[in-house]
Amino acid sequence: MVLESLFNPFAVKKKPWEMFLAGFIYSLVGLMLSYFVFKEAAGLLTVFLIVLATVPLLYTTITNEEELDLQLDTEIALLKEHGKVLVFLIFLFLGIMAALSISYIMLPNEVVNVVFETQQQAISSVNNNVQGKIASFDLFTRIFSNNIKVLFFCIVFSFLYGTGALFILTWNASVVATAMGNFFKVELGKAASVVGMSSISTYFGAASISFFRYMTHGVLEMVSYFVAGLAGGIISIALIKHNLKEDRVLVDALDLILLSLGILVVAGLVEVYITPVMIR
């Protein structure tokens, strides 16, 4: 296909920044096609089309990572190689999020309400669950419990479909982009009402606030999900190739899952205790 041939899956670990561009292009193409062809289901279809374009890249990468499990002798060396994959996945996530955030901000409201309707409903549901709650261990428990569910399904989807976690991660990217875009518009409106105009400094102020509001902890959460998805994908490929008899594959996958859990704990603590302080 044309889109998947734009980027070399064997070079993404060497040029991870290209994945930002890939995520950006895939997202804009997916959004336009979903709106003009299947407008009534544009929200979920946008996510599906982004995933469809990204699957070849991730499948090739996960296959290579599973092969490394059998080639490298030490877990430290394996984790270093996995780290390169995580970097390109983060760039991919940021590219998707940037494209959808800009689309949310720049497109007319009638288009935004159609394309991002499902994401807006998801955000409203989350806000209703945490609204009015102050930073506390109970809030941390709620957030961490929800994140654990996402982590679990990342592993399950990756195990069953190889690259299945891409759907969950792309969906999360679209939700975060919607939240950031909406927050940007609200903050920009407040600033414009005070100064009577929308200056460049107002734009930058609103953009920075919206970015830190969601990405201070959001990046950590996404890294955790990526690590878990990579673990599930490695097990899936190893099962297909009948390599599960090699202990190194299972040990590597288990280490990745434990690492993802640790990162998720840190992300929850940052979201509850640090992010609210930074944006006051």
VEXDREN-2710 file (C-alpha; in Angstrom, 1 decimal):
% VEXDREN-2710
k/r/px/py/pz
1/MET/0.0/0.0/0.0
2/VAL/1.1/3.6/-0.5
3/LEU/1.0/4.8/3.1
4/GLU/2.9/1.9/4.6
5/SER/5.6/2.1/1.9
6/LEU/6.4/5.7/2.9
7/PHE/8.5/4.5/5.8
8/ASN/11.1/1.7/6.0
9/PRO/10.1/-0.6/8.9
10/PHE/13.7/-1.8/9.1
11/ALA/15.1/1.7/9.7
12/VAL/12.6/3.0/12.3
13/LYS/14.9/2.2/15.3
14/LYS/17.7/4.2/13.7
15/LYS/15.5/7.2/12.7
16/PRO/12.7/7.2/15.4
17/TRP/11.8/10.9/14.6
18/GLU/10.4/9.7/11.3
19/MET/7.6/8.0/13.3
20/PHE/6.3/11.4/14.4
21/LEU/5.9/12.3/10.7
22/ALA/4.3/8.9/10.1
23/GLY/1.8/9.3/12.9
24/PHE/1.0/12.8/11.7
25/ILE/0.4/11.8/8.1
26/TYR/-1.5/8.6/8.9
27/SER/-3.8/10.6/11.3
28/LEU/-4.7/13.4/8.9
29/VAL/-5.4/10.9/6.0
30/GLY/-7.5/8.7/8.3
31/LEU/-9.4/11.6/9.7
32/MET/-10.3/13.0/6.2
33/LEU/-11.3/9.6/4.8
34/SER/-13.4/8.8/7.8
35/TYR/-15.3/12.1/7.7
36/PHE/-16.0/12.2/4.0
37/VAL/-16.7/8.5/3.5
38/PHE/-18.2/7.3/6.8
39/LYS/-19.2/10.4/8.6
40/GLU/-21.7/8.7/11.0
41/ALA/-18.8/6.5/12.5
42/ALA/-16.0/9.0/11.9
43/GLY/-14.6/8.8/15.5
44/LEU/-13.8/5.1/15.7
45/LEU/-13.1/4.8/12.0
46/THR/-10.4/7.4/12.2
47/VAL/-8.7/5.3/14.9
48/PHE/-9.1/2.1/12.8
49/LEU/-7.6/3.7/9.7
50/ILE/-4.6/5.0/11.6
51/VAL/-4.1/1.5/13.1
52/LEU/-4.4/-0.1/9.6
53/ALA/-1.6/2.1/8.2
54/THR/0.6/1.5/11.2
55/VAL/0.3/-2.3/11.6
56/PRO/3.0/-3.3/9.1
57/LEU/5.6/-1.1/10.8
58/LEU/4.9/-2.4/14.3
59/TYR/4.5/-6.1/13.2
60/THR/7.9/-6.0/11.5
61/THR/9.4/-4.3/14.6
62/ILE/7.9/-6.8/17.1
63/THR/9.1/-9.7/14.9
64/ASN/12.6/-8.4/15.0
65/GLU/12.4/-7.9/18.8
66/GLU/11.3/-11.5/19.3
67/GLU/14.3/-12.7/17.2
68/LEU/16.6/-10.6/19.3
69/ASP/15.4/-12.6/22.4
70/LEU/17.1/-15.6/20.9
71/GLN/20.2/-13.8/19.7
72/LEU/21.2/-11.6/22.7
73/ASP/22.5/-13.3/25.8
74/THR/21.9/-10.7/28.5
75/GLU/18.6/-9.0/29.6
76/ILE/20.4/-5.7/29.8
77/ALA/21.3/-5.8/26.1
78/LEU/17.7/-6.8/25.3
79/LEU/16.2/-3.9/27.3
80/LYS/18.5/-1.5/25.5
81/GLU/17.2/-2.8/22.1
82/HIS/13.6/-2.6/23.4
83/GLY/14.3/1.0/24.5
84/LYS/14.9/2.0/20.9
85/VAL/11.5/0.6/20.0
86/LEU/9.9/2.5/22.8
87/VAL/11.4/5.7/21.5
88/PHE/10.0/5.3/18.1
89/LEU/6.6/4.3/19.5
90/ILE/6.5/7.4/21.6
91/PHE/7.3/9.5/18.5
92/LEU/4.5/7.7/16.7
93/PHE/2.1/8.4/19.6
94/LEU/3.1/12.1/19.7
95/GLY/2.6/12.4/15.9
96/ILE/-0.9/11.0/16.1
97/MET/-1.7/13.2/19.1
98/ALA/-0.3/16.3/17.5
99/ALA/-2.2/15.8/14.2
100/LEU/-5.5/15.1/16.0
101/SER/-5.0/18.0/18.5
102/ILE/-4.4/20.5/15.7
103/SER/-7.4/19.1/13.8
104/TYR/-9.6/19.6/16.8
105/ILE/-8.4/23.2/17.2
106/MET/-8.4/24.2/13.6
107/LEU/-11.5/22.5/12.1
108/PRO/-15.0/24.0/12.2
109/ASN/-17.1/23.0/15.2
110/GLU/-19.6/21.1/13.1
111/VAL/-16.7/18.9/11.8
112/VAL/-15.2/18.5/15.3
113/ASN/-18.5/17.5/16.8
114/VAL/-18.8/14.7/14.3
115/VAL/-15.3/13.4/14.2
116/PHE/-14.5/13.6/17.9
117/GLU/-18.0/12.8/19.3
118/THR/-17.1/9.4/20.7
119/GLN/-13.9/10.7/22.3
120/GLN/-15.8/13.6/23.9
121/GLN/-18.2/11.2/25.4
122/ALA/-15.3/9.1/26.8
123/ILE/-13.8/12.3/28.4
124/SER/-17.1/13.3/29.9
125/SER/-17.4/9.8/31.5
126/VAL/-13.9/10.1/33.0
127/ASN/-14.5/13.6/34.3
128/ASN/-17.7/12.6/36.0
129/ASN/-15.8/9.9/37.9
130/VAL/-13.1/12.2/39.2
131/GLN/-14.8/15.5/39.3
132/GLY/-14.6/17.3/42.6
133/LYS/-12.1/14.8/44.1
134/ILE/-9.0/16.2/45.7
135/ALA/-5.6/14.6/45.5
136/SER/-5.7/11.6/47.8
137/PHE/-4.8/7.9/47.9
138/ASP/-8.4/7.0/47.1
139/LEU/-8.1/9.0/43.8
140/PHE/-4.8/7.4/43.1
141/THR/-6.4/4.0/43.6
142/ARG/-9.2/4.8/41.2
143/ILE/-6.9/6.1/38.5
144/PHE/-4.4/3.3/38.9
145/SER/-7.2/0.7/38.8
146/ASN/-8.5/2.1/35.5
147/ASN/-4.9/2.2/34.1
148/ILE/-4.3/-1.4/35.1
149/LYS/-7.4/-2.4/33.0
150/VAL/-6.0/-0.6/30.0
151/LEU/-2.6/-2.2/30.6
152/PHE/-4.2/-5.7/30.8
153/PHE/-6.1/-5.2/27.6
154/CYS/-2.9/-4.0/25.9
155/ILE/-1.2/-7.3/26.8
156/VAL/-4.3/-9.4/25.8
157/PHE/-4.8/-7.6/22.5
158/SER/-1.1/-7.9/21.6
159/PHE/-1.1/-11.5/22.5
160/LEU/-4.2/-12.4/20.5
161/TYR/-3.6/-10.1/17.5
162/GLY/0.2/-9.5/17.6
163/THR/-0.2/-5.7/17.1
164/GLY/-3.6/-5.4/18.7
165/ALA/-2.5/-3.0/21.4
166/LEU/-2.1/-0.4/18.6
167/PHE/-5.9/0.0/18.6
168/ILE/-6.0/0.8/22.3
169/LEU/-3.0/3.1/22.2
170/THR/-4.3/5.0/19.1
171/TRP/-7.7/5.3/20.8
172/ASN/-6.0/6.8/23.9
173/ALA/-4.0/9.2/21.7
174/SER/-7.2/10.4/20.1
175/VAL/-8.9/10.9/23.5
176/VAL/-5.8/12.8/24.8
177/ALA/-5.8/14.9/21.7
178/THR/-9.5/15.7/22.1
179/ALA/-9.0/16.7/25.7
180/MET/-5.9/18.8/24.9
181/GLY/-7.7/20.5/22.0
182/ASN/-10.8/21.3/24.1
183/PHE/-8.6/22.5/27.0
184/PHE/-6.7/24.8/24.6
185/LYS/-9.9/26.3/23.2
186/VAL/-11.3/27.0/26.7
187/GLU/-8.0/28.6/28.0
188/LEU/-7.7/30.6/24.8
189/GLY/-11.3/31.8/25.2
190/LYS/-10.6/32.9/28.8
191/ALA/-7.4/34.7/27.9
192/ALA/-9.1/36.4/24.9
193/SER/-12.0/37.6/27.1
194/VAL/-9.5/39.2/29.5
195/VAL/-7.2/41.0/27.0
196/GLY/-9.8/41.6/24.4
197/MET/-7.8/39.9/21.6
198/SER/-6.0/36.6/20.8
199/SER/-2.3/37.5/20.7
200/ILE/0.5/35.1/19.9
201/SER/1.5/35.0/23.6
202/THR/-2.1/33.9/24.4
203/TYR/-1.9/31.1/21.9
204/PHE/1.5/29.9/23.3
205/GLY/0.2/30.2/26.9
206/ALA/-2.9/28.1/26.2
207/ALA/-0.9/25.6/24.3
208/SER/1.7/25.1/27.0
209/ILE/-1.0/24.7/29.7
210/SER/-3.0/22.2/27.7
211/PHE/0.2/20.2/26.9
212/PHE/1.4/20.0/30.6
213/ARG/-2.2/19.3/31.8
214/TYR/-2.3/16.0/30.0
215/MET/1.2/15.0/29.0
216/THR/3.0/15.3/32.3
217/HIS/1.6/12.0/33.3
218/GLY/0.3/11.0/29.9
219/VAL/3.7/10.2/28.4
220/LEU/4.5/7.9/31.3
221/GLU/1.2/6.1/30.9
222/MET/1.8/5.6/27.2
223/VAL/5.3/4.3/27.8
224/SER/3.8/1.8/30.2
225/TYR/1.2/0.7/27.7
226/PHE/3.8/0.4/24.9
227/VAL/6.0/-1.7/27.1
228/ALA/3.1/-4.0/28.0
229/GLY/2.0/-4.2/24.3
230/LEU/5.6/-5.1/23.3
231/ALA/5.6/-7.9/25.8
232/GLY/2.3/-9.3/24.6
233/GLY/3.4/-9.0/21.0
234/ILE/6.7/-10.8/21.7
235/ILE/4.9/-13.7/23.3
236/SER/2.4/-13.9/20.4
237/ILE/5.2/-14.0/17.8
238/ALA/7.1/-16.6/19.8
239/LEU/4.1/-18.8/20.1
240/ILE/3.5/-18.7/16.3
241/LYS/7.2/-19.6/15.7
242/HIS/7.1/-22.2/18.5
243/ASN/9.9/-20.4/20.3
244/LEU/8.2/-20.4/23.7
245/LYS/10.3/-23.3/24.8
246/GLU/13.1/-20.8/25.0
247/ASP/13.1/-19.5/28.6
248/ARG/14.7/-16.2/27.4
249/VAL/11.5/-15.2/25.6
250/LEU/9.3/-15.6/28.6
251/VAL/11.8/-14.0/31.0
252/ASP/12.1/-11.0/28.7
253/ALA/8.3/-10.7/28.4
254/LEU/7.8/-11.0/32.2
255/ASP/10.5/-8.3/32.8
256/LEU/8.7/-6.0/30.4
257/ILE/5.4/-6.5/32.1
258/LEU/6.9/-5.8/35.5
259/LEU/8.6/-2.7/34.1
260/SER/5.3/-1.5/32.7
261/LEU/3.6/-1.9/36.1
262/GLY/6.3/0.1/37.8
263/ILE/6.0/2.9/35.2
264/LEU/2.3/2.9/35.6
265/VAL/2.6/3.4/39.4
266/VAL/4.8/6.4/38.8
267/ALA/2.4/7.8/36.2
268/GLY/-0.5/7.5/38.7
269/LEU/1.4/9.3/41.4
270/VAL/2.4/12.1/39.0
271/GLU/-1.2/12.5/37.8
272/VAL/-2.6/12.8/41.3
273/TYR/0.0/14.7/43.2
274/ILE/2.2/16.6/40.7
275/THR/0.2/17.5/37.6
276/PRO/-2.5/19.5/39.6
277/VAL/0.3/21.5/41.3
278/MET/2.0/22.4/38.0
279/ILE/-1.1/23.8/36.3
280/ARG/-2.5/25.9/39.1
END
